[in-house]
Amino acid sequence: MNQMNSFKNPLLKSMKIGFVGAGHMTQALVKGMVQSKAVRPEQIIISNRTPGKLIKLQETFGVQTRAQNEQVVEECDVVILAMKPQDLPAAIESIAGAFNEHQIVISLAAGITFSILEKQVSDGRLVRLMPNTPSLISRGILGFMCQESDDYVSSTMEDLFSSLGVVVEVDLEEKLDALMISCSSGTGFVFEMMMYWQDWIAERGFTDEEARLMTIETFLGASMLAAQSDGIEIEELQSRVTSKKGVTAAGLSSMRELEMERVLRLSFEKANMRAQEISRSTK
């Protein structure tokens, strides 16, 4: 989605957007913001522990950089905490007192709940944001939740991130965790299946390049067919390629006998347990 001509927050063009941390997700978010013209490059200010990534971002997108995290917090209307969950407490300890009540403070840290964040950030309008890596190609799912219902914050989130994919606001942290696991972690689960797919094809005499292409196009084609089949359930699409006692039916029967659904559900639950462990360890 691209809302460059229909911004809900008219103040966005004058706001300063700060990132504390310059990892892969920061790079994806900056790319989407700049290329969609949601904000101008000079509106974005980034700090990082080491200068290498900052230099690359500045050269690539024309954003501003700062040597200290405190500078980003002091200068920006929106501050995005873009560090790993285990690094967040130490990273914001020195800047906790620099936030003000008018700022939008967005955490990307998985497993770090609002109850934990509000102990670290005493002021600010807190938001949790869970993007996934397909945001790099503007096909992401970006789930967010505001600590308190706030139309101004919600509209700002839509304007900032809709260029990177589908933006979904949720009202419970349990739902945000489910979105994170199914869409963010879920991307990794899909890649795992794609690796098995590719290996099986390559074992039948195809080159690695051919096997990779065949795998990608199969997953991409199925996804696009589902996306373009309005009103048709995925189960119905599956039935259209499955003839009774045919080849596809034989394979599906084996998948069901091996309880593939159970394996996936256990994977989701294991990821959810890890998110809870992270939350408990950072209290």
Buried (B, 14 or more C-beta within 10 A) or exposed (E): EBBEEEBBBEEBEEBBBBBBBBBEBBBBBBBBBBBBEBBEBEBBBBBBBEEEBBEEBBEEBEBBBBEEBBBBBBEBBBBBBBBEBBEBBEBBEEBBEBBEEEBBBBBBBBBBBBEBBEEBBEBBBBBBBBBBBBBBEBEBBBBBBBBEEBEEBBBBBBBBBBBBBBBBBBEEBEBBBBBBBBBBBBBEBEEEEBEEBBEEBBEEEBEEEEBBBBBEEEBEEBEEBEEEEEEEEEEEBEEEEBEEEEEEBEEBEEEEEEEEEEEEEEBBEEBBEBBEEBBEEBE
